[in-house]
Amino acid sequence: MSRIELRNYLNSHRDDNRAWDVFFTKLGQDRSSNSNQWYPAPLDEESTRITEEAIKQKIQEKESA
């Protein structure tokens, strides 16, 4: 079952905890194989600064491409 099919199944079977586990496992696998970089939510000034710098760098890379 694809992730989209599983998501559709979950829309009508919200209490199926095993299906939710599978869904989040698939979601994590998709993210780890994706070329995008994921950053944790900024919780303090340092992590906010790091996130802002990463975003600025990505914008500069896109603009110069």
C-alpha positions as CSV (number, residue, x, y, z in Angstrom):
1,M,0.0,0.0,0.0
2,S,1.4,3.4,-1.0
3,R,1.7,6.2,1.5
4,I,-1.2,8.0,-0.2
5,E,-3.4,4.9,-0.1
6,L,-2.5,4.5,3.6
7,R,-3.4,8.1,4.3
8,N,-6.7,7.7,2.6
9,Y,-7.4,4.5,4.7
10,L,-6.5,6.4,7.9
11,N,-9.0,9.1,7.0
12,S,-11.8,6.6,7.5
13,H,-10.1,4.4,10.2
14,R,-8.7,6.9,12.6
15,D,-8.6,4.5,15.5
16,D,-6.3,2.0,13.7
17,N,-3.1,2.5,15.7
18,R,-1.1,-0.1,13.8
19,A,-1.9,1.7,10.5
20,W,-0.7,5.0,12.1
21,D,2.5,3.3,13.1
22,V,3.1,2.1,9.5
23,F,2.2,5.5,8.1
24,F,4.7,7.4,10.2
25,T,7.4,4.8,9.5
26,K,6.8,5.3,5.8
27,L,6.8,9.0,6.2
28,G,10.1,8.9,8.0
29,Q,11.6,6.7,5.3
30,D,10.4,9.1,2.6
31,R,12.0,12.0,4.4
32,S,15.3,10.2,5.0
33,S,15.5,9.3,1.3
34,N,14.5,12.8,0.2
35,S,17.3,15.2,-0.7
36,N,15.8,18.0,1.5
37,Q,17.4,18.8,4.7
38,W,15.2,18.6,7.8
39,Y,15.8,20.8,10.8
40,P,14.3,20.5,14.3
41,A,12.0,23.2,15.5
42,P,14.0,26.0,17.0
43,L,13.5,26.0,20.7
44,D,16.1,28.5,21.8
45,E,18.1,31.4,20.4
46,E,21.0,29.3,19.2
47,S,18.8,26.8,17.3
48,T,16.8,29.8,15.9
49,R,20.0,31.4,14.6
50,I,21.1,28.1,13.0
51,T,17.8,27.7,11.3
52,E,17.7,31.3,10.0
53,E,21.3,30.9,8.6
54,A,20.3,27.6,6.9
55,I,17.3,29.3,5.3
56,K,19.3,32.3,4.1
57,Q,21.9,29.9,2.6
58,K,19.2,27.9,0.7
59,I,17.7,31.2,-0.6
60,Q,21.1,32.4,-1.8
61,E,21.8,29.0,-3.5
62,K,18.4,29.2,-5.3
63,E,19.0,32.8,-6.4
64,S,22.4,32.1,-7.8
65,A,21.4,29.0,-9.7
